[in-house]
Amino acid sequence: MSITQWLPWILLFALLLVHIIFLPKLLKKAGQTSWYGYVPGLNYWAWLKAIGRPWYWLFLLIIPGVNLLMLVIMQVELGIAYNQRSTAQQWKIGALPWLFLPLLSMSDATFVGRRNWEGKKKSVFRDWSESILWALVVATIVRTFIFEAFTIPTASMEGSMLVGDYLYVSKTAYGAKVPQTPVSIPLIHNVIPGGMTPSYLEWFALPFNRLPGIRSVERYDAVVFNFPHGDTIVVDQNLSGHDYYSILRREGIANAQGSVETYLENPARYDALGRSQLEKRYGIKGRPLDKTENYVKRCVGLPGETVSVVDGVLQINGEAIEPPAGVQFEYTVTFKSQLDARRAIAGLNLTNVDLGPAKMNGDAIEVVMALTSSEVELLSNGELAKSVERKNMSQHRGSLYLFPNASSPEFDLWDPDNLGPITLPHQGMTVDLTERNLALYRRAITTYEGHRLEMREGKVFIDGVMRESYTFALDYYWMMGDNRHRSADSRMWGFVPQTHVVGHASFIWFSKQNEAQHGESKIRWDRMFRSVQ
């Protein structure tokens, strides 16, 4: 670990040491038993008693992020109890307790107790400040450990979850994750609104940990997770939520005169050129796991299962499974006239989100539409559409667009409607380190499980030791969007590790469509408080 990684732990340890050394004298002046100050845990109980605060604040001291805020509050209130009540004094003891708590202990300050507001009226500013502060504490606890609101921003789940749906995401379902970057602006995920300034301090980080959950992830759960490829971003508001590695690969191929074959002759060189260009144009930045973008997709593959897609049909362990009712694909629908097209669009209640390019073909018009199977059946059996043909996705073959984003005679034939088989790792599963498995599992071994993998003279070394097989430490899931032809999901970027799972999208508490994406702005009353299917 570097000095910047050790620094927060050094500061925290120093603060706890300051409390143990200097609290006893302050507690004694406050009429408390002085030796309590030397006992970790008991010293904070006595401290709360001295400043007239309830004992159950102790529980807030064990919640990452909240505990740091509580310590600041307790230090400021201790100063107030010793008549350190000016704004400057409160700021000093709150921000620099390593210096000003010892000075307070060694001073001749008299303990006067907590400020008594009886018979006095608090200023409007103080009253609102205290209310907002405690609202933030409660909201942070609820958002971190119980539930969080999440908005559907894109059409990748259209058919079941619509753009503009506001979801209730249960953190308790799979077990809430303990924040890894606890020093952050409350209620803001990763950037301060209006720019790309991080809302957190990355150098104060905790190891990954998860509380017990009610249940495990099940097939077809709508799962919110930290985007696995979001550990690096292009520093641009329009690009930061997208797959950096895909963007980099496109830049590399562009530098190879747009030829995948030329790019594959020396991918490291072309990636380096692309990285340099992106760095100069936008900037590139890493993000900690818990601050990567939140995605919502449907879990279709569980740890240990083998996933395939054959002609758009999902297969698990070689057997086709029934898709959810909302699954849709892109179709090219030909109508005899524009009037018939408009009538069909209105009759199916389609919006701009569901529609793609349209072109005239003589008097007929061809419109690209994202449709469910029931909508396809209505159009096929009706009189308005001349033909309904599902779009061919074979143009993606050999483009490195599909996971594992590598070239081989097998992988070059994969497209969004035809891929696999791919076996999802589970904890304790062992695989041989063949060329195919290295392509599929390299990122899981290195990035998600933290090992160093090298190739030397055709042999595989993991953490400096030659290995012919590898045993996984984590479970992995396969996530896909219900809008199969308009979703960037596991088919493009691979597995979702258990460490990245955030919560279960349980129900829609509000839904609103907007004019830009749907043609009109209105509240969808019929979708409110509907469970996510």
C-alpha positions in Angstrom: 0.0 0.0 0.0 1.2 3.5 -0.8 1.4 6.3 1.9 -1.8 7.8 0.6 -3.6 4.5 1.2 -2.1 4.2 4.7 -2.7 7.9 5.7 -6.5 7.6 6.6 -5.8 4.6 8.8 -2.9 6.4 10.4 -5.1 9.5 11.1 -8.0 7.3 12.4 -5.6 5.3 14.7 -4.1 8.6 15.9 -7.6 10.0 16.7 -8.6 6.9 18.7 -5.3 7.2 20.6 -6.0 10.9 21.3 -9.4 9.9 22.7 -7.9 7.2 24.9 -5.1 9.5 26.2 -7.0 12.8 26.7 -10.6 11.8 27.4 -10.1 10.6 31.0 -9.1 14.0 32.2 -12.0 15.7 30.3 -14.4 13.1 31.7 -13.2 13.6 35.2 -13.8 17.3 35.0 -17.3 16.5 33.7 -18.1 14.4 36.8 -17.7 11.1 35.0 -15.5 8.1 36.1 -12.1 9.0 34.6 -10.9 5.5 34.0 -13.8 4.9 31.6 -11.9 7.0 29.2 -9.1 4.4 28.9 -11.5 1.6 27.7 -12.5 1.7 24.0 -16.2 1.7 23.6 -16.8 2.5 27.3 -15.1 5.8 26.8 -17.7 6.8 24.1 -20.5 5.8 26.4 -19.2 8.1 29.1 -18.5 10.8 26.6 -22.2 10.7 25.4 -23.3 10.8 29.0 -21.1 13.9 29.6 -22.5 15.9 26.7 -26.1 14.8 27.5 -26.6 12.7 24.4 -28.5 9.3 24.3 -26.5 6.1 24.7 -27.9 4.6 21.4 -25.7 7.0 19.5 -23.1 4.3 20.0 -24.8 2.3 17.2 -24.3 5.2 14.8 -20.5 5.0 15.6 -20.3 1.6 14.0 -21.8 2.6 10.7 -19.1 3.5 8.1 -19.5 7.1 6.8 -22.1 8.0 9.5 -19.6 7.3 12.3 -17.1 9.9 11.0 -19.9 12.5 11.0 -21.0 11.5 14.5 -17.4 11.8 15.8 -17.3 15.4 14.5 -20.6 16.2 16.1 -19.5 14.6 19.5 -16.2 16.5 19.4 -17.9 19.8 18.7 -20.4 19.2 21.5 -17.6 18.3 23.9 -16.0 21.6 23.1 -19.3 23.4 23.7 -19.7 21.6 27.0 -16.3 23.2 27.9 -17.5 26.6 26.8 -15.8 26.5 23.4 -18.8 28.0 21.7 -17.5 30.5 19.1 -17.8 29.4 15.4 -14.0 29.4 15.1 -13.6 27.2 18.2 -16.2 24.7 17.0 -14.6 24.5 13.6 -11.1 23.9 15.1 -12.2 21.1 17.5 -14.4 19.5 14.8 -11.8 19.5 12.0 -8.5 19.2 13.9 -9.3 17.1 17.0 -5.8 15.6 17.0 -4.5 19.1 18.1 -7.4 20.8 19.9 -8.7 17.9 22.0 -5.3 17.6 23.7 -5.1 21.4 24.1 -8.6 21.4 25.6 -7.6 18.6 28.0 -4.5 20.5 29.2 -6.3 23.9 29.5 -8.0 25.3 32.5 -11.4 25.3 30.7 -14.3 24.7 33.0 -17.0 22.1 32.2 -20.3 23.9 31.9 -22.4 21.2 30.3 -24.4 21.1 27.1 -26.0 24.3 25.9 -29.4 24.8 27.6 -32.0 26.0 25.3 -34.8 26.1 27.9 -36.6 29.4 27.7 -34.5 30.5 24.7 -35.4 30.5 21.1 -33.1 28.9 18.6 -32.3 31.0 15.5 -34.1 29.9 12.3 -30.7 29.0 10.8 -29.7 26.8 13.8 -33.1 25.1 13.9 -33.0 24.3 10.2 -29.3 23.3 10.3 -30.0 20.7 13.1 -33.1 19.4 11.3 -31.2 19.0 8.0 -28.2 17.4 9.7 -30.3 14.7 11.3 -32.3 14.2 8.2 -29.1 13.6 6.3 -27.9 11.1 9.0 -31.2 9.1 8.8 -31.4 9.3 5.0 -27.8 8.1 4.6 -28.4 5.1 6.9 -31.6 4.2 5.0 -30.1 4.7 1.6 -27.0 2.7 2.5 -28.4 -0.3 4.3 -32.2 -0.5 3.6 -33.3 0.8 0.3 -32.4 3.3 -2.4 -34.4 5.0 -5.2 -33.2 4.3 -8.7 -34.3 5.8 -12.0 -34.5 3.9 -15.3 -32.5 6.2 -17.7 -32.2 4.1 -20.8 -34.4 1.8 -22.9 -32.4 -1.4 -22.2 -35.2 -2.8 -20.0 -38.1 -1.6 -22.1 -40.9 -4.0 -22.2 -40.9 -4.5 -18.4 -39.2 -1.4 -17.0 -39.7 1.9 -18.9 -37.6 5.0 -19.2 -38.8 7.3 -16.4 -39.7 4.5 -14.0 -38.6 5.2 -10.4 -37.7 2.0 -8.6 -37.5 1.0 -5.0 -34.3 -1.0 -4.7 -34.1 -3.2 -1.7 -30.6 -3.4 -0.2 -31.6 -6.0 2.4 -32.7 -8.5 -0.2 -29.2 -9.7 -1.0 -27.4 -8.0 1.9 -26.4 -4.4 2.0 -22.8 -3.6 1.1 -20.7 -1.7 3.7 -19.5 1.6 2.0 -15.9 1.3 0.8 -15.5 5.0 0.4 -17.2 6.3 3.6 -16.1 9.9 3.3 -18.5 11.2 0.7 -21.2 13.8 0.2 -24.4 12.3 1.5 -27.1 11.1 -1.0 -24.8 11.7 -4.0 -23.5 8.7 -5.8 -20.2 9.5 -7.5 -20.0 13.1 -8.9 -21.2 16.5 -7.7 -24.2 17.5 -10.0 -23.3 19.8 -12.8 -19.8 18.5 -13.5 -17.4 15.6 -13.1 -16.0 16.5 -9.7 -16.0 13.3 -7.5 -18.3 13.4 -4.5 -16.1 11.2 -2.4 -12.5 10.9 -1.0 -11.0 7.8 -2.7 -7.9 7.7 -0.5 -9.9 6.8 2.6 -11.1 3.3 1.6 -12.4 0.3 3.4 -12.3 -3.4 2.3 -15.3 -5.0 0.7 -17.9 -6.3 3.2 -21.5 -7.3 3.0 -24.2 -7.7 5.6 -26.3 -10.9 5.6 -29.2 -10.8 3.1 -32.7 -12.2 3.1 -32.1 -14.4 0.1 -29.7 -14.9 -2.8 -30.1 -13.7 -6.4 -32.6 -15.8 -8.3 -33.2 -16.2 -12.0 -35.1 -13.3 -13.6 -34.6 -11.0 -10.6 -34.3 -7.4 -11.7 -30.9 -6.6 -10.2 -29.1 -3.3 -9.6 -25.4 -3.7 -9.6 -22.2 -1.7 -9.9 -21.1 -1.7 -13.6 -18.2 -4.2 -13.7 -16.4 -2.2 -16.5 -16.9 1.1 -14.6 -13.7 0.9 -12.7 -12.2 3.3 -15.3 -14.1 6.1 -17.0 -13.7 8.7 -19.7 -14.1 12.0 -17.8 -17.0 13.3 -19.7 -20.7 13.5 -18.6 -21.9 11.8 -21.8 -19.3 9.0 -21.7 -18.6 8.3 -18.1 -21.5 5.9 -17.7 -20.4 3.8 -20.7 -17.9 1.0 -21.1 -14.4 2.6 -21.1 -12.8 -0.6 -22.5 -15.3 -0.6 -25.4 -14.6 3.1 -26.1 -10.9 2.4 -25.9 -11.2 -0.5 -28.3 -13.1 1.6 -30.8 -10.4 4.3 -30.6 -7.8 1.6 -31.2 -9.6 0.2 -34.2 -10.0 3.7 -35.6 -6.3 4.2 -35.3 -5.8 0.9 -37.3 -7.6 2.5 -40.2 -10.9 1.0 -39.0 -9.6 -2.5 -39.6 -10.1 -5.1 -36.9 -7.5 -7.4 -38.6 -4.9 -4.6 -38.5 -5.8 -3.8 -34.9 -5.3 -7.4 -33.8 -1.8 -7.4 -35.3 -0.7 -5.1 -32.4 -3.6 -4.3 -30.0 -1.3 -3.0 -27.3 0.1 -0.3 -29.7 -3.3 0.8 -30.9 -4.8 0.8 -27.4 -1.9 3.0 -26.2 -2.6 5.4 -29.0 -6.3 5.4 -28.2 -5.7 5.9 -24.5 -3.4 8.9 -25.2 -6.1 10.5 -27.4 -8.8 9.9 -24.8 -6.6 11.3 -22.1 -5.9 14.5 -24.1 -9.5 14.9 -25.3 -11.4 14.2 -22.0 -9.2 12.7 -19.3 -9.3 9.2 -17.9 -9.9 8.3 -14.2 -10.3 5.3 -12.1 -13.3 4.7 -9.8 -13.6 2.5 -6.7 -16.1 -0.4 -6.8 -18.9 1.2 -4.9 -18.8 4.4 -6.9 -19.1 2.9 -10.4 -22.3 3.5 -12.2 -25.4 1.7 -11.1 -26.9 -0.6 -13.8 -30.2 -2.5 -13.7 -30.6 -5.7 -15.7 -32.3 -9.0 -15.4 -30.3 -11.9 -14.0 -30.6 -14.8 -16.5 -27.7 -16.9 -15.5 -26.6 -18.1 -12.0 -23.2 -19.2 -10.8 -22.1 -22.6 -12.2 -24.6 -22.6 -15.0 -23.6 -22.7 -18.7 -25.2 -19.9 -20.8 -25.9 -19.9 -24.5 -28.0 -17.8 -26.9 -29.2 -19.5 -30.0 -31.1 -17.5 -32.6 -32.1 -15.1 -29.8 -33.3 -17.9 -27.5 -31.6 -18.1 -24.1 -30.4 -21.5 -23.1 -29.2 -22.7 -19.7 -27.1 -25.9 -19.6 -28.2 -26.6 -23.2 -32.0 -26.3 -22.6 -34.1 -23.4 -23.9 -35.9 -21.5 -21.1 -39.1 -19.4 -21.2 -38.3 -15.7 -21.5 -40.0 -13.1 -19.3 -43.1 -11.6 -20.8 -41.5 -8.2 -21.5 -38.6 -9.4 -23.6 -38.5 -7.6 -27.0 -36.3 -7.5 -30.1 -35.9 -5.1 -33.0 -38.0 -5.7 -36.1 -38.2 -4.1 -39.5 -41.9 -3.6 -40.1 -43.1 -2.7 -43.6 -46.4 -0.8 -44.0 -48.3 0.0 -47.1 -48.4 3.7 -46.2 -47.3 6.2 -43.6 -51.0 6.4 -42.4 -50.9 2.6 -41.7 -47.6 3.0 -39.8 -49.0 5.8 -37.6 -52.2 3.8 -36.9 -50.1 0.8 -35.9 -47.8 2.9 -33.7 -50.8 4.5 -31.9 -52.7 1.2 -31.6 -49.7 -0.5 -29.9 -49.1 2.6 -27.8 -45.5 2.8 -28.9 -43.4 5.9 -28.1 -40.2 7.4 -29.6 -38.2 5.0 -27.3 -39.6 2.0 -29.2 -39.0 3.4 -32.7 -35.9 3.4 -34.8 -35.1 4.6 -38.3 -37.8 4.7 -41.0 -37.3 4.9 -44.7 -39.6 4.9 -47.8 -39.6 2.0 -50.2 -41.7 3.2 -53.1 -45.1 3.9 -51.6 -44.4 1.6 -48.6 -42.5 2.6 -45.5 -40.2 0.5 -43.4 -39.9 1.3 -39.7 -37.6 -0.3 -37.2 -39.5 -1.1 -34.0 -38.6 -2.7 -30.7 -41.5 -5.2 -30.1 -42.6 -7.9 -27.7 -43.8 -11.3 -29.0 -47.4 -10.3 -28.4 -47.0 -7.1 -30.3 -45.3 -9.0 -33.2 -48.3 -11.4 -33.2 -50.8 -8.5 -33.4 -48.9 -6.9 -36.3 -48.5 -10.2 -38.1 -52.2 -11.1 -37.8 -53.4 -7.6 -38.6 -54.0 -5.8 -41.8 -51.7 -2.8 -41.4 -48.3 -4.4 -41.7 -47.1 -6.1 -44.9 -44.2 -7.9 -43.2 -42.5 -8.2 -39.9 -38.9 -9.4 -39.9 -36.6 -9.6 -36.9 -33.4 -7.7 -37.4 -30.3 -9.7 -38.3 -27.4 -9.0 -35.8 -24.7 -10.8 -37.7 -23.0 -7.5 -38.6 -21.4 -7.6 -35.1 -19.6 -10.8 -35.8 -15.8 -10.5 -35.7 -16.0 -6.9 -34.5 -14.7 -7.6 -30.9 -18.1 -6.2 -29.8 -19.1 -9.3 -28.0 -17.7 -10.8 -24.8 -14.9 -11.8 -24.3 -13.9 -9.1 -26.8 -11.2 -11.3 -28.3 -10.7 -13.0 -31.6 -10.8 -16.7 -32.3 -12.5 -18.9 -34.9 -15.3 -19.5 -32.3 -15.6 -16.0 -30.8 -15.7 -14.4 -34.3 -19.0 -16.1 -35.0 -20.7 -14.7 -31.9 -23.3 -12.0 -32.2 -26.0 -10.7 -29.7 -28.4 -13.4 -30.9 -25.9 -16.3 -31.0 -23.2 -16.9 -28.5 -21.8 -19.4 -26.0 -21.5 -21.7 -24.4 -20.1 -19.8 -21.5 -19.9 -21.3 -18.0 -20.4 -18.9 -15.1 -17.8 -19.3 -12.4 -19.0 -20.1 -8.9 -17.0 -20.1 -5.6 -14.8 -23.1 -5.5 -15.0 -23.9 -9.2 -11.8 -24.9 -10.9 -11.0 -24.4 -14.6 -8.0 -25.4 -16.7 -6.1 -22.3 -17.9 -6.6 -23.0 -21.6 -6.4 -20.3 -24.3 -10.2 -20.2 -24.4 -10.6 -20.0 -20.6 -8.0 -17.3 -20.3 -10.0 -15.2 -22.8 -13.2 -15.8 -20.8 -11.9 -15.5 -17.3 -8.8 -13.3 -17.4 -10.6 -10.2 -16.1 -12.4 -12.2 -13.3 -9.0 -13.6 -12.1 -7.2 -10.3 -12.3 -9.6 -7.4 -11.7 -12.4 -9.0 -9.7 -10.3 -11.4 -7.6 -7.2 -9.3 -7.5 -4.5 -11.6 -8.9 -1.5 -10.9 -11.1 -1.6 -13.0 -14.3 1.3 -13.2 -16.7 2.2 -15.3 -19.8 5.8 -16.4 -20.0 7.0 -18.7 -22.8 3.5 -20.0 -23.3 3.0 -20.8 -19.6 0.6 -19.1 -17.2 1.8 -17.5 -14.0 -0.6 -16.3 -11.3 1.1 -14.2 -8.6 4.4 -15.4 -9.8 3.6 -19.1 -9.5 3.1 -21.3 -12.7 -0.4 -22.6 -12.8 -2.3 -24.9 -15.1 -5.7 -24.4 -13.4 -7.4 -21.8 -11.3 -10.1 -22.0 -8.5 -12.5 -19.1 -8.2 -13.2 -17.3 -5.0 -16.4 -15.5 -6.0 -19.8 -16.3 -7.6 -20.6 -14.7 -10.9 -23.9 -13.8 -12.7 -25.0 -13.2 -16.2 -27.2 -10.1 -16.7 -29.2 -9.2 -19.8 -31.6 -6.4 -20.7 -35.2 -7.3 -21.7 -34.8 -5.0 -24.7 -32.4 -7.6 -26.2 -31.2 -5.6 -29.3 -30.8 -2.3 -27.5 -29.1 -3.4 -24.3 -25.4 -3.3 -23.5 -25.1 -6.2 -21.0 -23.2 -9.4 -20.2 -23.2 -10.3 -23.9 -20.8 -7.3 -24.4 -18.8 -7.1 -21.1 -19.2 -10.4 -19.4 -19.8 -11.5 -15.8 -21.2 -9.6 -12.8 -19.3 -10.7 -9.6 -21.2 -11.1 -6.4 -19.2 -8.1 -5.0 -20.9 -5.8 -7.5 -24.5 -6.8 -6.7 -26.2 -3.8 -5.0 -29.9 -4.7 -4.6 -33.2 -6.1 -5.9 -35.5 -3.8 -7.9 -38.7 -4.5 -6.1 -41.4 -2.1 -7.2 -42.1 1.1 -9.2 -43.1 3.9 -6.8 -43.4 6.6 -9.5 -43.3 6.8 -13.3 -43.2 9.7 -15.7 -42.5 9.9 -19.4 -40.9 12.9 -21.0 -41.6 14.7 -24.3 -38.1 14.2 -25.7 -38.1 10.4 -25.5 -41.8 9.6 -25.6 -43.4 12.4 -27.6 -45.4 13.8 -24.7 -44.8 14.4 -21.0 -47.2 12.8 -18.5 -47.3 10.8 -15.3 -48.0 7.1 -15.8 -50.5 6.6 -13.0 -51.1 2.9 -14.0 -47.5 2.0 -13.3 -47.2 3.5 -9.8 -46.7 1.1 -6.9 -46.5 -1.8 -9.4 -44.1 -4.6 -8.5 -41.3 -5.2 -11.0 -42.0 -8.4 -13.0 
